[in-house]
Every structure is written in structure tokens, then in C-alpha cells.
């Protein structure tokens, strides 16, 4: 391990932030590259960002209003879209981050730079798509005449916690995919199961009993509900979300340490 990497493994939290700030131009170049490809035709780029949550919203609206008739305490399309938009941010970021190192093998093996930039760039790119998706959320809030209250000021906090949690998983999955290439192939199965274990499109109360208690242990369940709390219910963030915020920071620090300690083997594995 080089002296640079040895020192880097001892840095997490503020040290990680400083390193990424130092590499901000490189980080932005990767994000810009992905955005240029995706938004080369602006209309198609916007359609790309809206397609997944919008189509899923339509499908689940039929299921949970026409078939199951579930009461979610607000217009179901709004309930589903906010949950799906937030979920897509994490799912899309992790999908790209998982293969971010292996798909840039030439850079990883030939160029010296903070490899964490690659999975973090995937998170930033997904964040841009999320910003576009939230424009439609604003339209839905207006359409259903939902007034924005003081709790909406907490929206940036909810987003920061989600980004911290997502970045932690992105670092771990990107590294894991170099050691075990099956990680990428198992990802779609994992993300599909995780989505339904997050109660993205149905209330946790619908599960009930022990299953409902298990679902509340999922950090993403609290993050998704936090978006609905601050945007629709005008409600303060829950104690459960506070715990998730602390856990997310701890997991991010741990993930950064694991990633940097594994980094010395990336060149030979990529």
C-alpha cells in the first residue's frame, strides 16, 4: 500500500469530504460525461428521468386503487409518485455505481486518482435525474391542491440523509463487484426484493404484525416516508428518521474506510 493510500484509510467522515472536494473537478467531469450522454437530446433526457417513476405510478395506482383499494391518507398517485421518485434515486445510483469501477477498468488500472470518485459520480448523476423527477412531483402537489407547509424546509435534510446512505452502499457495491463479479448480475434481483421490502408503494401498516415491524428496520422505509411527511403531510421528521440519519453517517464512514482499504487491490482486479 502506498503512503497516500495508508493515510487515506485512516480518514473517514470529514477527511472523505475533503478528499472529494479536492477531486471535485474530476468528479464533475464524470458526472458531466454521463449527463451529456443522457441529455444529448433534452426531451429524451427528461423522458428518461420521468419514465420509470411515472409508469410505475400508473401501474400501482391501478393495483392499489382499483383492485386492493388501499387507503394511504392522500391521493394515491401522489403517494406513489413521491415514493417511487425517491426510490429511483437510490436504485439508479446503485445500479450504475455497482459497475462503475469495472466499466472504467482502463482508468482504474492506469491512472492515479481517488477511485471513490467513480461510484460517487453515479450517485450525483442519479441526483440530477431526481431533480427532474421532482418537478413533476411539484405539478402533482399543485394538481391535488396540497399546500406546502413549513415542514418542506426539511426537504434538503431528507435528501442529504438519503444521499449519505446511498453513497455508502454505492462504495460497498462498487468494491464488492470487483472482488465478486456476480454482484452485478444479482443486483436486479436484490433491488426488486428491496423495493417491496421498503413499502415504497404501500403503507407499512398494510403489512401489519411482525412483518410490519421488520419493514420499519429498513432505513429506506423511513427515508421514503420522510419525503411524504415534509411534502404532503406537513409533519416534522420522525424519531425513526433521526435514527436512520445517524446510522447513515456511521455506515458511510465505515464504507469509506472499507473502500479505501480495498483500493490497493483494485488495479489487479479490474
Secondary structure, 3 states (H helix, E strand, C coil): CCHHHHHHHCCCCHHHHHHHHHCHHHHHHHHHHHHHHHCCCHHHHHHHHHHHHHHHHHHHHHHHHHHCCCCCCCCHHHHHHHHHHHHHHHHHHHHHHHCCCHHHHHHHHHCCCCCHHHHHHHHHHHHHHHHHHHHHHHHHHHHCCCCCCHHHHHHHHHHHHHHHHHHHHHHHHHHHHHHCCHHHHHHHHHHHHHHHCCCCCCCHHHHCHHHHHHHCCCHHHHHHHHHHHHHHHCCCCCHHHHHHHHHHHHHHHHHHHHHHHHHHHHHHHC
